[in-house]
Structures are given as structure tokens and as C-alpha cells.
Amino acid sequence: MMKRLLSLSLLLGLTAMVSAQWVQQATGFAAASRGINHVSVVDQNIVWAAAYDGSGTAATIQEFTRTTNGGTLWTPGTVNGTVGLDMAMIFGINADTAWVPMYHPTGGTTPAQGIYVTHNGGLTWTRQTTATFSASLGSFPNVIHFFDANNGVCQGDPVGGYFEIYTTTDGGTTWTRVPQANIPAPLSGEWGIVGYYDAVGDTIWFGTQKGRVFHSTNKGLNWTVSQTPLTTYTNVYMATGLHGIAQDKGSASTGTMYETFNGGQTWTLINHTGPVYTNDMAHVPGTAETFVSTGAATGLSGCSYSYDGGHTWTDFIGTQGIQFLSTGWADPGNGWAGGFTDQTMPSTVGGMYKYTGILTEVMQQLQKEQGVVVYPNPSEGAFTFALKGFENQEVVLNIRDLSGRSVYSTTKEQSMVTYNIPVDLSHLTAGFYIAELVSGDFSWSQKLVRQ
């Protein structure tokens, strides 16, 4: 049974600075044309990413990269003892521990495919022998996810008439195959796709190349399945346990999407407006309905966002025509999207983009070229001032009490189109305060309520 990631137009070369919102970072790979096929964001500082060969030769590689400081420095590495295997994806738990499903892209049994884990930041990796994933029987380990430090699940293709899915309850020390009675039977010739899944809480979904979505609400122990209107490669991106998006990932896809409001039982077409891309998509944690889509195919390269659950999409400024790969987010102000390393200076240029603005629905309130929104207000002391349209301009923020006494003051100058100023007033007594922001001829003021 043969399958691969969907092919993309691998337009290579150095990508220029996309815009003030996306900052280029160096993934550190020694080889040129290394792309990112999966990003696993642990928090604002810790991110793991899996690489693939984007040179057009589709070489089998075992490389990853990791940052523990938000991307200021990325450290590349290799999954040892796996030459000949490909990496389906990567899932990081913390700075030291990460899991990868490794598979044989063209068959074979040596080295052994399956689940590999590192507990020392990627220096060494060990295969988990209790999850077999026999390549000789045609099963590939496609996705792995941990719900917490102890409970995880790894999904592979059908073997023996049903999907080969393993779970662990002891942090990966032992893996147990889920009984056949707990998993709906596959269709003829149906399989999962490497890296195609999403999870919220104890609930997980994965798509197949037949347009079906498998769904478990108890950490992978029991499964149901639904048929989307799609009949091709399908991936799922969920905002909550009930609401999310299924997107067409077939070779001829233009980004067709369906949404569910009942956890995937039924799906309805999204008649969207604006550019939606087909490489990857992610819900932004900390928001209700914000999604980001990325693209790297010919005529469909760029990066866009939606504040309304995928119905209306807007390009990030300056990203049109530039290849964006897998994306992952920690919160509205910290997101990453893969790119390609440069052909001439691979270890020092590019490979990753980091989002450095503010991606949240509150920015919809900023209808003019320049504007300010403060949230939450009222607050117990932690306020965020979201700014738009002040790039490369000095901004002065002053906060006074009602007697006119200054309680906070700061001056900022950023090159980003949107950015935020966090302000901590928790040391002040509850009451009313006045915030005033001035930049050139622009002035703004608003009452703050410190609860």
C-alpha cells in the first residue's frame, strides 16, 4: 500500500522578508532546500519541527529542528538509527521529550519503522517495541499525539481488517493495540495520511484519502467515523470539541472546506470569501474562531487568516506568492510556519517564519489605518494594548489615575504592522484610570477599569 504526502510545487530559493508580521528564522539545516512538513508548538519558547527534502528528488531524510527560546536559535538534529525511514510528523511534550512516527516510504523491514522517542532534546532516539507497525503488512504509523504526560495514541493504516491504532497510559513505556471492535471497519483501499489529524482535550480526529473522518472522544480507545462530502485526501482542523473544518487536500484541491458543529458527525459546505490555501491550516489557541492557512503550490502560495471560522479569509500583508508550509501556534501572538532553507546558505538563512504581531478577533475593531484596542477591560490588572498602523513610528503610552498622577509610562517603536503592549497594573488599587496614547498627530484615550 503506497502513499505519500501530497506533492507541492517546490519553488526553491531564498525568500525575502515577508512583512513586518512574519520574521524569518534559520532552522539550521546543513542541506539546502529543507522544508518543514510538521510543526509542534509546546509553548511560546519550545517548538519542534520535522523536515523533508524539498529539492525535487524526494530523498528520504530523518531530520528535525528544535528551539527552546522562541526561535532565536534553532538546533537541527537527526533521528539516529533510522536511515531509510521517513518521518511522518513530530510531537513535542517539552524541551527534552518528543515523539516521531517513522515509516518505510517504499516498503521494507530494516530498520524497523514505528514510534521513536527522545528524552534528551533529540540527541538520541529509541524505538518503542510494543507498537509493531509492520511494514511487511502495509501499515504505516501516520500520526502520534499525547493528551497529557501519560496518555497518548498513535494511528497507522489497516492491518488484519482494521486500523492499527495503539494507545499508552504510562507515558509510552508500553503501547497496546486498540481492539478491532472499537474501530469502524475501513473502506476498501482506505488508509490514513501522514500527519493528518487534530486533537482538542481528550478528543482526536484523523482523516483518510476517502474523505472520511475518524473520531475518538476518549483518548483513542473507541472510535466512530463520518463521511464528509469529500471523496479524496481530507484533513481536519478543530477549534473546539464540536466545531472545526475539514479541507480537501487532493492534488487538484483549491481549498474546498466543510465545517462541523457536532464534533464531526455532519459536515456543511463553507462558502468562503478571500484566499484560503491548501498546504496546512491551524486554529489559533486563545481565540474562538481564528484559523490560519498556508500554501506552497503553484498559484496557491501564501498565508492567510480568518477570524470567523473559515468563512472570510485575508492575506497576511506581503505573503502572496511566497511558499508557506506547516504551521503551528502557541497563542495569538506566537505562531510559526515552515519555509525552505536557502540554496546557497542553508544553515544561516531561512527555513522558518515566526509571526510577531497580534492575531486575534479584537483587531477587527481597528477599521482605520491606525487604531488602538485595549483588552480585557475591565481587568484585574493585566491589560493588552493592540496597535495597528504604527510601524516605524514612536508611540508614547501614558496611564494616569483620576487625580492626574502618572502610574505608568512607556515609549515604543516597532517595525511590525500590528503589535501589542502588555501592561501590568495589578499593583494598583481597584478603580478607574485613564490611558492616553500619542504618536505624531494621532492621539487616543480610554478609561481603564482595574477590578
C-alpha positions as CSV (number, residue, x, y, z in Angstrom):
1,M,0.0,0.0,0.0
2,M,1.7,3.1,-1.2
3,K,1.0,6.7,-0.3
4,R,2.9,9.9,0.4
5,L,2.3,13.5,1.4
6,L,0.6,15.5,-1.3
7,S,3.1,16.8,-3.9
8,L,3.7,20.6,-3.9
9,S,5.3,22.8,-6.4
10,L,8.7,23.1,-4.8
11,L,9.7,26.6,-5.9
12,L,13.0,27.0,-4.1
13,G,15.4,29.8,-3.3
14,L,15.8,32.5,-0.7
15,T,12.5,34.1,0.3
16,A,12.7,37.7,1.2
17,M,11.4,39.2,4.4
18,V,7.7,38.6,4.0
19,S,6.4,41.5,6.0
20,A,6.8,43.1,9.4
21,Q,4.4,40.5,10.8
22,W,6.4,37.4,9.8
23,V,10.1,37.3,10.7
24,Q,12.5,34.9,9.0
25,Q,14.3,32.4,11.3
26,A,17.1,30.0,10.4
27,T,16.3,26.3,11.0
28,G,20.0,25.4,10.9
29,F,19.9,22.5,8.5
30,A,23.2,21.9,6.7
31,A,21.5,20.9,3.4
32,A,19.7,23.3,1.1
33,S,16.0,23.1,0.2
34,R,15.0,21.5,3.5
35,G,11.2,22.1,4.0
36,I,9.1,21.8,7.1
37,N,6.3,19.2,7.0
38,H,5.2,19.4,10.6
39,V,5.4,22.0,13.4
40,S,4.8,21.0,17.0
41,V,4.4,24.0,19.3
42,V,4.8,23.3,23.0
43,D,4.6,26.9,24.2
44,Q,5.9,30.4,23.3
45,N,9.5,29.2,23.6
46,I,9.6,25.4,22.8
47,V,8.9,24.3,19.2
48,W,9.9,21.1,17.4
49,A,9.7,20.8,13.6
50,A,10.1,17.8,11.2
51,A,11.9,18.3,7.9
52,Y,11.6,16.9,4.4
53,D,13.6,17.1,1.2
54,G,12.2,19.9,-0.9
55,S,14.9,19.7,-3.7
56,G,12.6,17.8,-6.0
57,T,14.4,14.4,-5.6
58,A,12.2,13.4,-2.7
59,A,15.2,12.0,-0.8
60,T,14.4,10.1,2.4
61,I,15.7,12.0,5.4
62,Q,15.4,11.8,9.2
63,E,16.0,15.4,10.2
64,F,14.3,17.7,12.7
65,T,15.0,21.0,14.4
66,R,14.1,22.4,17.8
67,T,14.1,25.8,19.6
68,T,13.8,26.5,23.3
69,N,13.9,30.3,23.0
70,G,11.1,31.1,20.7
71,G,13.1,30.6,17.5
72,T,16.1,32.9,18.2
73,L,18.2,29.8,17.9
74,W,17.1,26.6,16.1
75,T,19.2,23.4,16.7
76,P,18.9,20.7,14.0
77,G,19.3,17.0,14.6
78,T,18.8,13.5,13.1
79,V,16.7,10.6,14.4
80,N,19.5,8.1,14.9
81,G,19.3,4.5,13.7
82,T,16.6,5.3,11.2
83,V,18.4,5.7,7.8
84,G,15.9,4.6,5.1
85,L,12.9,5.7,7.1
86,D,10.8,8.9,6.7
87,M,9.3,11.0,9.5
88,A,5.5,11.3,9.4
89,M,5.4,14.1,11.9
90,I,6.8,15.2,15.3
91,F,5.1,15.8,18.6
92,G,6.9,17.6,21.4
93,I,5.9,17.4,25.0
94,N,8.6,19.6,26.5
95,A,12.1,20.8,25.7
96,D,13.5,17.3,26.2
97,T,10.8,14.8,25.1
98,A,9.4,14.4,21.6
99,W,7.9,11.6,19.6
100,V,8.1,10.7,15.9
101,P,6.3,8.0,13.8
102,M,8.9,6.7,11.3
103,Y,7.9,4.7,8.3
104,H,9.3,3.0,5.2
105,P,8.4,5.1,2.2
106,T,8.9,2.3,-0.3
107,G,8.4,-0.8,1.9
108,G,11.0,-2.9,3.6
109,T,11.6,-4.0,7.2
110,T,15.0,-2.7,8.1
111,P,15.4,-0.6,10.0
112,A,12.2,-1.2,11.9
113,Q,9.6,1.5,11.4
114,G,7.4,2.6,14.3
115,I,7.4,5.1,17.2
116,Y,10.6,6.7,18.2
117,V,11.1,8.9,21.3
118,T,13.8,11.2,22.7
119,H,14.2,12.2,26.3
120,N,17.3,14.3,25.9
121,G,16.3,17.0,23.4
122,G,16.9,14.9,20.3
123,L,20.4,13.8,21.0
124,T,19.4,10.1,21.0
125,W,16.2,8.3,19.9
126,T,14.7,4.9,20.9
127,R,12.1,2.8,19.2
128,Q,9.1,1.6,21.2
129,T,9.0,-2.1,20.5
130,T,5.5,-2.7,21.8
131,A,3.9,-0.8,18.8
132,T,4.9,-3.0,15.9
133,F,3.5,-1.2,12.7
134,S,4.7,-4.0,10.4
135,A,5.8,-2.6,7.1
136,S,5.5,-6.0,5.5
137,L,1.8,-5.9,6.1
138,G,1.4,-2.4,4.6
139,S,0.8,-0.4,7.8
140,F,2.5,3.0,8.2
141,P,2.4,4.9,11.5
142,N,0.8,8.2,10.4
143,V,0.2,10.4,13.5
144,I,1.1,10.5,17.2
145,H,-0.4,12.6,19.9
146,F,-0.1,12.9,23.7
147,F,-3.1,14.2,25.6
148,D,-1.0,14.6,28.7
149,A,2.3,13.2,30.1
150,N,0.9,9.7,30.4
151,N,-1.8,9.2,27.8
152,G,-1.0,9.0,24.1
153,V,-2.2,7.5,20.8
154,C,-0.5,6.5,17.5
155,Q,-2.6,5.8,14.4
156,G,-1.5,3.6,11.5
157,D,-3.1,2.0,8.4
158,P,-5.4,-1.0,8.4
159,V,-3.8,-4.4,9.2
160,G,-5.8,-7.5,9.6
161,G,-9.0,-5.8,8.5
162,Y,-8.9,-2.8,10.8
163,F,-6.9,0.3,11.5
164,E,-3.7,-0.3,13.5
165,I,-4.0,2.1,16.4
166,Y,-2.0,1.9,19.7
167,T,-2.5,3.7,23.0
168,T,-0.3,4.2,26.0
169,T,-1.3,5.1,29.6
170,D,2.2,5.1,31.1
171,G,4.0,7.8,29.1
172,G,5.0,5.5,26.3
173,T,6.7,2.7,28.2
174,T,4.1,0.3,26.8
175,W,1.7,0.5,23.8
176,T,-1.4,-1.6,23.4
177,R,-3.3,-2.1,20.1
178,V,-6.9,-0.9,20.2
179,P,-9.3,-3.8,19.7
180,Q,-11.0,-4.3,16.4
181,A,-14.4,-3.9,17.9
182,N,-13.5,-0.4,19.0
183,I,-12.7,0.9,15.4
184,P,-15.1,1.1,12.4
185,A,-14.0,-1.0,9.5
186,P,-12.1,0.7,6.7
187,L,-13.4,1.0,3.2
188,S,-11.7,-1.0,0.5
189,G,-8.3,0.5,-0.1
190,E,-8.7,3.1,2.7
191,W,-5.8,4.4,4.8
192,G,-4.8,7.4,6.9
193,I,-2.3,10.1,5.8
194,V,0.9,11.0,7.4
195,G,0.5,14.0,9.8
196,Y,-3.3,14.4,9.0
197,Y,-5.0,14.8,12.4
198,D,-6.1,17.3,15.1
199,A,-6.9,17.0,18.8
200,V,-8.7,19.1,21.4
201,G,-8.6,17.9,25.0
202,D,-9.3,14.2,25.1
203,T,-10.8,14.2,21.6
204,I,-8.9,13.3,18.4
205,W,-9.8,13.2,14.7
206,F,-7.9,11.8,11.7
207,G,-8.8,12.0,8.0
208,T,-8.4,9.5,5.2
209,Q,-7.9,9.6,1.4
210,K,-11.6,8.5,1.0
211,G,-12.9,11.7,2.6
212,R,-13.8,10.1,5.9
213,V,-13.1,11.4,9.4
214,F,-12.4,9.0,12.3
215,H,-13.2,10.4,15.7
216,S,-12.4,9.4,19.4
217,T,-13.6,11.3,22.5
218,N,-11.7,9.1,25.0
219,K,-8.0,9.4,24.0
220,G,-8.2,6.9,21.2
221,L,-9.8,3.9,23.0
222,N,-13.1,4.0,21.0
223,W,-13.8,5.4,17.5
224,T,-16.6,6.5,15.3
225,V,-16.4,7.6,11.7
226,S,-18.3,10.0,9.4
227,Q,-18.2,10.6,5.7
228,T,-17.6,14.2,4.6
229,P,-18.9,15.3,1.2
230,L,-15.3,14.9,0.1
231,T,-14.0,11.7,-1.5
232,T,-10.3,12.5,-1.5
233,Y,-7.5,13.3,0.9
234,T,-9.0,15.1,3.8
235,N,-7.5,16.8,6.9
236,V,-9.3,18.2,9.9
237,Y,-8.7,21.4,11.9
238,M,-10.7,21.9,15.1
239,A,-11.4,25.0,17.1
240,T,-13.3,23.1,19.9
241,G,-14.5,19.6,20.5
242,L,-17.6,20.4,18.4
243,H,-16.6,23.0,15.8
244,G,-14.0,22.7,13.1
245,I,-13.1,22.4,9.4
246,A,-12.4,19.6,7.0
247,Q,-10.4,20.6,4.0
248,D,-9.9,18.9,0.6
249,K,-6.2,18.0,0.3
250,G,-6.4,16.2,-3.1
251,S,-3.9,17.1,-5.8
252,A,-6.5,19.3,-7.6
253,S,-7.7,21.0,-4.4
254,T,-8.4,24.7,-4.4
255,G,-9.2,24.7,-0.7
256,T,-12.7,23.4,-0.5
257,M,-13.8,23.3,3.1
258,Y,-16.7,21.9,5.1
259,E,-17.5,22.6,8.7
260,T,-19.0,20.7,11.6
261,F,-20.8,21.9,14.7
262,N,-21.2,18.5,16.3
263,G,-17.7,17.1,16.5
264,G,-17.7,15.7,13.0
265,Q,-20.9,13.8,12.8
266,T,-22.2,16.0,9.9
267,W,-20.4,18.5,7.6
268,T,-21.7,21.6,5.7
269,L,-20.0,23.4,2.8
270,I,-18.3,26.7,3.7
271,N,-19.0,29.3,1.0
272,H,-15.9,31.3,1.9
273,T,-14.6,34.5,0.6
274,G,-10.9,35.5,0.3
275,P,-7.8,33.4,-0.2
276,V,-7.6,30.1,1.5
277,Y,-4.5,27.9,1.0
278,T,-4.1,24.2,0.8
279,N,-0.8,23.2,2.4
280,D,-1.8,23.5,6.1
281,M,-4.2,25.1,8.4
282,A,-4.3,25.6,12.2
283,H,-6.7,27.0,14.8
284,V,-5.0,29.7,16.9
285,P,-5.2,28.8,20.6
286,G,-6.7,31.5,22.8
287,T,-9.2,32.6,20.1
288,A,-12.7,31.4,19.4
289,E,-12.7,31.2,15.6
290,T,-9.3,32.3,14.3
291,F,-7.7,30.0,11.7
292,V,-4.5,30.4,9.6
293,S,-4.0,28.7,6.2
294,T,-0.7,28.2,4.4
295,G,0.2,27.4,0.8
296,A,3.2,26.4,-1.3
297,A,1.7,25.2,-4.5
298,T,2.0,27.0,-7.9
299,G,-0.6,29.8,-7.9
300,L,-1.6,28.9,-4.3
301,S,1.4,30.2,-2.3
302,G,0.9,32.5,0.7
303,C,-0.5,32.8,4.1
304,S,-4.0,34.0,5.2
305,Y,-6.1,34.2,8.3
306,S,-9.8,34.0,9.2
307,Y,-11.5,35.4,12.3
308,D,-14.9,33.8,11.6
309,G,-14.2,30.1,11.5
310,G,-13.1,29.9,7.9
311,H,-15.8,31.9,6.1
312,T,-13.8,35.1,5.4
313,W,-10.1,35.0,4.7
314,T,-7.5,37.8,4.4
315,D,-3.9,37.5,3.2
316,F,-1.2,38.5,5.6
317,I,0.5,41.6,4.1
318,G,3.3,40.7,1.8
319,T,2.9,36.9,1.8
320,Q,1.3,36.4,-1.6
321,G,3.3,34.2,-3.8
322,I,5.7,33.1,-1.1
323,Q,5.8,29.4,0.0
324,F,4.5,28.7,3.5
325,L,4.5,25.2,4.8
326,S,3.3,23.6,8.0
327,T,2.1,26.0,10.7
328,G,1.6,25.8,14.5
329,W,0.6,28.3,17.1
330,A,1.1,28.9,20.9
331,D,-1.3,31.9,21.1
332,P,-2.4,34.9,19.1
333,G,1.0,36.5,19.3
334,N,3.3,33.5,18.7
335,G,3.0,31.3,15.6
336,W,5.4,29.6,13.3
337,A,5.2,28.5,9.6
338,G,7.8,26.5,7.8
339,G,9.6,27.5,4.7
340,F,12.7,26.3,2.8
341,T,16.3,26.7,3.6
342,D,18.3,28.7,1.1
343,Q,20.1,27.0,-1.8
344,T,23.4,28.9,-1.1
345,M,23.5,29.5,2.7
346,P,21.2,26.8,4.2
347,S,22.5,26.9,7.7
348,T,22.2,30.6,8.1
349,V,19.2,31.7,6.1
350,G,15.6,30.9,6.4
351,G,13.6,27.7,6.8
352,M,11.1,29.1,9.2
353,Y,8.9,32.1,9.7
354,K,7.7,33.4,13.1
355,Y,4.6,35.6,13.5
356,T,5.3,38.6,15.7
357,G,2.1,40.6,15.6
358,I,-1.3,40.1,17.2
359,L,-3.7,37.7,15.5
360,T,-7.0,38.0,17.4
361,E,-10.5,38.9,16.7
362,V,-10.1,42.1,18.7
363,M,-8.1,43.5,15.7
364,Q,-11.3,43.5,13.7
365,Q,-12.3,46.6,15.7
366,L,-9.5,48.5,14.1
367,Q,-11.1,49.6,10.9
368,K,-8.9,52.6,10.2
369,E,-5.3,52.6,9.0
370,Q,-4.3,53.5,12.6
371,G,-6.0,52.3,15.7
372,V,-5.8,51.0,19.3
373,V,-7.8,48.5,21.2
374,V,-7.3,47.6,24.9
375,Y,-8.5,44.3,26.3
376,P,-9.6,42.9,28.6
377,N,-11.3,45.9,30.1
378,P,-12.3,45.7,32.9
379,S,-9.3,43.6,34.1
380,E,-7.8,42.5,37.4
381,G,-4.6,44.3,36.3
382,A,-3.3,42.7,33.1
383,F,-4.2,44.9,30.1
384,T,-3.1,44.4,26.5
385,F,-2.9,47.4,24.1
386,A,-3.3,46.1,20.5
387,L,-1.9,48.6,18.0
388,K,-2.3,48.7,14.2
389,G,-0.6,51.0,11.7
390,F,2.2,52.5,13.8
391,E,5.1,50.6,12.2
392,N,8.4,52.6,12.5
393,Q,6.7,55.3,14.5
394,E,7.3,56.3,18.0
395,V,4.4,55.6,20.3
396,V,4.0,57.0,23.8
397,L,1.6,55.4,26.2
398,N,0.7,57.1,29.5
399,I,-1.7,55.9,32.2
400,R,-2.9,58.2,34.9
401,D,-5.2,57.9,37.9
402,L,-8.2,60.3,38.1
403,S,-6.2,62.9,40.0
404,G,-3.8,63.1,37.0
405,R,-0.9,61.3,38.7
406,S,1.1,59.1,36.3
407,V,1.1,55.5,37.2
408,Y,2.6,54.0,34.0
409,S,4.5,55.3,31.0
410,T,6.3,53.7,28.1
411,T,7.6,54.6,24.7
412,K,7.7,52.0,21.9
413,E,8.9,51.9,18.2
414,Q,8.3,48.7,16.3
415,S,8.6,47.8,12.6
416,M,5.5,45.5,12.8
417,V,2.2,46.4,11.2
418,T,0.4,45.1,14.3
419,Y,1.9,44.6,17.8
420,N,0.9,44.7,21.4
421,I,2.0,46.5,24.5
422,P,1.3,44.4,27.7
423,V,0.7,46.5,30.8
424,D,0.6,45.2,34.3
425,L,-1.4,47.4,36.8
426,S,-2.0,44.6,39.3
427,H,-0.1,46.6,41.9
428,L,-2.6,49.4,41.8
429,T,-5.7,49.7,43.8
430,A,-9.1,48.9,42.1
431,G,-10.7,51.8,40.4
432,F,-10.7,54.0,37.3
433,Y,-7.6,55.1,35.3
434,I,-7.1,57.0,32.0
435,A,-4.9,55.6,29.2
436,E,-3.5,58.0,26.7
437,L,-1.6,57.1,23.5
438,V,0.1,59.6,21.3
439,S,2.1,59.0,18.0
440,G,2.7,62.0,15.8
441,D,-0.6,63.6,15.0
442,F,-2.5,60.6,16.3
443,S,-4.0,60.6,19.8
444,W,-6.2,58.2,21.6
445,S,-7.6,57.9,25.2
446,Q,-9.8,55.5,27.0
447,K,-10.9,54.8,30.6
448,L,-9.5,51.6,32.2
449,V,-11.3,49.7,34.9
450,R,-8.9,48.0,37.4
451,Q,-11.2,45.4,39.2
